[in-house]
């Protein structure tokens, strides 16, 4: 049994495969957090580039790090496979008495106070179930840009769950967009969810570089978002933003819109009727001028960071 004397009671799970070029920077940013963690579980999906060996050395030299090989690799569906990796990490964690757990992706760097800021918010509000900071994404010409996200929506790549909320929603549901479904499931059950602007996670590569075949994936995403209940007005605002922000410029958002129309024509569903209708009602309430203006404000200040390799360094 690994030591569990830690006031934050934070368990971290990171699904990973073939990230040797960037994993060291991510690990350094987590180990240097102002708030320590209870245990960090890496679930390795058969890395062949040296990532597995790096993590074996890390686990051997760091008492709070556990390395778990992914055992069931039969379901390779986008999204569902990642969810299965995370679930295996939670199951194999040696520290059972965690109060919060964080899904932290392998291709990002956290601000030094990331855990401190988010855990403080969670501890201050017992009904806050899922929380994150905001994202910084690689921009053009060596700049970094602020990624606009609604205040209610925690980052899928770096979010923290309260244990009671996680148990209440029954863990991950859905396939490709499991990390959207869980947020709405939590809100349906009366939990609050939030992304706070006081701290950030910096993505180390452009979003389109994470997953090849972007037009096909955007099309499929549009169909999937219809299937979990996305309101038409809310969705098409998102697609318009994708046309402006995502590559291929213009075509990314158009592909999403075509996929959404396809989903509506086929009547596809990924969630039950209660959650489907809740998502639509929740998003309808969010179609306000204030939220459109908040996105515009972020766009105005999107490239105000320099092109250093780590904007968190002094």
Helices and strands as residue ranges (DSSP letters): E 10-16, H 23-31, E 39-44, H 51-61, E 65-69, H 80-92, E 100-104, E 108-110, H 114-124, E 128-138, E 144-147, E 158-162, H 163-169, H 178-188, E 192-203, H 207-210, H 214-227, H 232-245, H 251-266, H 273-285, H 289-300
